[in-house]
Amino acid sequence: MSLSRADIENIARLARLKLTEAEIPVYVDSLSKIVAFVSELNRAPTVGIEPMAHPLPGLAQRLRTDEVAETDRREVYQRNAPTVEAGLYLVPKVIE
């Protein structure tokens, strides 16, 4: 699949990119190559292949136990804050 100039302009608008006239043909070519490569991957024979949880057969990812390692220290941290009210940090208003 080849992308057109209009496709690139639309992609640039959605990504909020400002492309120059000289950049548009470069993007048409490079993004068209990327889309063509991805469409080639769709032709790979995947029938009968099971999804893998790990790339090496017989191995599993070692997981650590999910244990609480630190206690609630909110009070200690809030002692350093300039202004705290009802357990919340108060900050100056920036936007009016």
C-alpha positions in Angstrom: 0.0 0.0 0.0 1.3 3.4 -0.9 0.4 6.5 1.0 -0.6 9.6 -0.8 0.3 13.2 -0.1 -3.2 13.7 1.3 -2.6 10.8 3.7 0.6 12.3 4.9 -1.0 15.7 5.4 -3.8 14.1 7.4 -1.4 12.1 9.5 0.7 15.3 10.2 -2.5 17.2 11.1 -3.5 14.5 13.6 0.0 14.4 15.1 0.1 18.2 15.2 3.2 18.3 13.1 4.0 21.1 10.7 5.7 19.7 7.6 7.5 21.7 5.0 6.8 21.2 1.3 10.2 19.5 1.0 9.5 17.0 3.8 6.2 15.7 2.5 7.6 13.6 -0.3 10.2 12.1 2.1 7.5 11.1 4.5 5.3 9.7 1.6 8.2 7.5 0.6 9.4 6.4 4.1 5.9 5.8 5.6 4.8 3.9 2.5 7.8 1.6 3.0 6.9 1.0 6.6 3.3 0.2 5.8 4.4 -2.1 3.0 6.7 -4.0 5.4 4.0 -4.4 8.0 1.7 -5.8 5.3 4.4 -8.3 4.5 4.3 -9.5 8.1 0.6 -10.4 7.6 1.7 -13.0 5.0 3.7 -15.0 7.6 2.4 -18.5 8.1 0.9 -18.5 11.7 -1.7 -21.2 11.4 -1.2 -23.8 14.2 1.4 -21.7 16.1 0.5 -21.2 19.7 1.2 -17.9 21.5 4.2 -17.9 23.7 4.5 -16.6 27.3 8.3 -16.9 27.1 10.5 -17.1 24.0 12.5 -20.0 25.4 10.6 -23.3 25.8 10.4 -24.8 29.3 11.3 -21.5 31.0 9.0 -19.3 33.0 9.5 -15.7 34.2 10.5 -15.6 37.8 8.2 -13.4 39.8 8.9 -12.0 43.3 6.2 -12.4 45.9 3.8 -9.5 46.2 4.6 -8.3 49.7 4.3 -4.9 51.4 7.9 -3.6 51.8 7.2 -0.2 53.2 4.8 1.1 55.7 2.6 4.2 55.3 4.8 7.2 55.9 2.4 9.9 54.7 2.7 11.8 58.0 6.5 11.9 57.8 6.4 13.2 54.3 3.7 15.8 55.0 5.8 17.3 57.8 8.2 18.6 55.1 5.3 20.2 53.1 4.8 24.0 53.5 1.0 23.6 53.7 -1.2 20.6 54.4 -4.9 20.4 55.2 -6.9 17.2 55.8 -4.1 15.0 54.6 -3.8 16.9 51.3 -0.9 19.0 50.0 -2.0 22.6 49.3 -0.3 24.4 46.4 -0.6 27.9 45.2 -3.1 28.6 42.5 -1.2 29.0 39.1 -4.1 29.3 36.6 -6.7 31.9 37.1 
